Amino acid sequence: MPKTSPQRNAPHFNPGGNVARRLSASGTGIVPLALLADAFREKRTVNPYIEEDVDNARREPLKVWVEAVLGLPPERFSEWVRHIKENEWYKDEMIQGNLIDFSNASLPAERYTPFANIVNRILQLGKDELPRAESYPLDDIVVIRNDPNFLKLIPEHQGLGAYRIPDLLAVRASKIVQMKKAKSKYFEWSDVLTFFEMKFSNRRTLLPKVPSKKKTVAGTKMTLRARPLIKYSDEKGLYYDVDSESDDADDIDVDEPHDEDYNGPGSPKPVRDTEESMKSDAKLQAGGYALETVACSYGTRLFTTGIVIEDDKMSLWYYDAAGIIRTKASISLLRNFEEFAAILVGFACCTPSQWGSLPSNIIKPPRLGPDPEVFPPKNLSGYTFPITLPKSKEEILATLKKPVFTQYSLVGRRTFLYVIKTNSPKLKNPMVAKFSYQVTSRKREQDIIEVASNAGVGHLPEVHMWADYWKMSEGVRAIFHARSGVDEDFEDRVFRCIVYTQYFPLRDLFSKSCELIPTMVYQMLDCLHDLRYKAKILHRDISANNVMWEKQGDEVVFKLIDFDCAAFVDDQGRPLATTASSKHRTGTLPFMAYALIMDMVVRGYDPLREPVDHMLCHDVESLYYLSGYSMVTMPDMKHDVKRAIYRNTVSVWEDGSLDAISAQKMHFLQEDKIMRIFLPPQSQSLRPWLLRFCEVFKEARYKFAAYRKGSSDPFDLETVGGTLSRESIMSVLKGEENIIFREALREKVVVPPEASGSGASNVKTAEGTTNEGKAEAKKSAPAKRAPAKKAPKKDTEGKKTATAKIVTPKKMTAAKASQVKDVASKAKLAAAPEVVTIQGLTRGPTTRSMTKKALISR
């Protein structure tokens, strides 16, 4: 029997408590304002997509899961189980004492420290005794109690993430030392190797009462149930109880489904209609932790794992971009101690790639030496990857710099972006690399952009390079497929990179002033219209992260990026039959059209229902939500409480249930609700404009309702009877008066509609050559003259023609700092009775001076 020291205290890093604890500690009865924003975040429930993913998790036999994820062959697993049994690890003084404490715990929190002690002792015994486990790749793994501490969020999610409190974490001891030296209070999600979520039933003790089989533990007054007679099964390669009790909860065949949440084919999904019901579901909470782990680590994880403990039973969970895989069986700490211990040692024997790191032979760490020394990294800054120039076929090396964006997603594309620098002298402009796990059956993003560009669509990103690296079916899932077959619902995904010119996020522009939100809408309406009617493409993922901007001369030009969800359509605007479609979801939840969200709600109850086709009108509605979202979330707020109050308008869009999101979207489509929403000072003057936008959708609902009553007149579903066409929307939004912002006074001034270019963009190849498009002159409708006040006359005589300038890396930093400040003075609205937009060899829309020259020359 192994010997141990009497020390029985698990590591417990507890520098601070949760929000509720800190609120009660104040003792004043008054909620400190500085904590109100935290309280908003703490109440978040699990993302609705997580509920769907967890319910649809694939179930695999324990031995298959352990072999595929942990790389532990069945023969070695059986060998370890036999060794642990023969050496009676369960009689180890530290393990036995903590098993008693764990079993007799009456509160969930009382189980955390004993469980951590048991796990850490098992890991030490494994290193000391088990064959081929003498040295762990990560030699300082420790399981530590985390509750009641939150884990840090990352600023890029801007409110999407939630403060979560995993019960226990597996981390590296070196990280704990670093945190103590730096006096840091909280772990980051990138520090997590795996997490433990524990739920406890109302049973007073987990130890069954067996009077005839009691055994007194030396030096204590506690009694522990005598170990049942164990027999080894050659057929199963596992030990099982011979005289086990009839209670199914303690008599588990580890290769058969045995947990209360198991649903066979056709079984209804569990109903979780309250926040408390979601919090009490350990599997949902674990899914939330997995989401934060992959979303807050800037693309460093190909997958992650989690361990769910319900009472004394453990289930194992694997999460990647293609879905979730869990074990069929739940292994009991008390009844299946040997298997339980062998699995934990299997985790400790994992290499970084088995903890989910990206393949180091492709995405290479910045430091020389073994990968374990730099795992887990906070992000991929300094990592390098190879990529090929499309024309010359020259392979170059790109280095990842600062992370720009990481998608808040667990299953799906999981997009993340980095600023990059290459060793090619041909590529001098600032660029970003976008990585995502794209469905292999979809058309490649660069091909879609090329088709759109050739059709004359503007506001497109400039693409330089692209590459596909590996498929999800080639890694862990290959073993699952070989052992259990390919799930019919499985969609393979490829890790894809595409390199763009660097653009700026909307928040950088709208944080100080929201005056260009209407301009963004007008330019995006142009882009969506031309995509649909010139290239027969729908974008299908309008969101705050997929619309960006740049300066071209004196103009701000908005860009529509990320065509991963785009689809080709027929003449009626419906997806072509030949267009592959992801079986999962498309779009970004906070910006999805009301009809699409309601369709998801209804199909949750009626899976056989025919899905609603995503059409142009839905992208236009997403643009409306983007406008409102930008107005309430993007202006800078120094006070956390004010920021939380403004954000509350759209917070449900981000983290509510599908039912709640659909209800809030319907509210946002009503004028009286728009009149009452709280708007920051930077966007208050835009309320009348937003009301006009809202009225467009009110009219569309009336027209659609009339059509459904049986009207025989032709009806265009794409634009809802023409109501949501580009021309109709712009006519309503511009109206007879536009809104101009002034620094001294925030007021409405009657002005003619501004001239706006179409922003047509030519896609450049890696070598920097331009695919010249056809020059096109496009005449807009005559602008109405305002009968009352006129805008201050602007003198544009004698100005030079502005062209799209090449921004060098040296200029980028200075430009970015000045762009927001200068935008009010430089991006003025010009009055013109007739506007001609000219496209030539320059990229993007013509500027005001170029337009004036064209008018004079006629």
Protein Blocks (a to p, Z undefined) as FASTA:
>chain_A
ZZddfbfcdcdddfbccfklmmmmnonopacfklmmmmmmmmpccdfklmmmmmmpccdd
fklmmmmmnopafklmmmmmmmmmmnommlpmklmmmmmmmmmpcbfklmmmmmmmmmmm
mmmmmmmmmghilbcfblcbccddfblcdcdddfklnomaccdddfbdcddfklmmmmmm
nopabdcfklpmbdcdddddfbfbfbdcdfklcccdehiabdcdddddddddfklopacd
fkbcfblklmccfkbccdfkbccehiacdddfbfklmmmmmklmmmmmmmmmmmmngopa
fbdcddddehjaccdddddfkbccddfbdcdfklmmmmmmmmmmmmmmpcfklnopacfk
lmccfbgcjfklmcccfblghiacddddfklopacddddfddfbdcddfbdjkpacdddd
dfbfklmbccddddddddfkbccfklmmmmmmmnopahiacdfbdcdfbdfklmmmmmmm
mmnopafkbccdddddddddddddfklmmmmpcklmmmmmmmmmmmmmmmmmmnopafkl
acfklpccddehjbccdddehjllgccddfkopacfklccdfbdgdjfklgcfklmmmmm
mmmmmmmbccddddfklmmmmmmmmmmmmmmmmpccfblklmmmmmmmmmmmmmpcfklm
mmmmmmmmpfklmmmpccdfklmmmmmmmmmmmmmmmmmmmmmmmmmnopabdcdfklnn
olmgmklmmmmmnmmbdcdddfklgcddddddddddehiacdddfkopacdddddddddd
dddddfkbcdddddfehiacdddddddfklmmmmmmmmmmmmmmmmcccddfbdcddddf
bgcjddfklmmmmmmmZZ
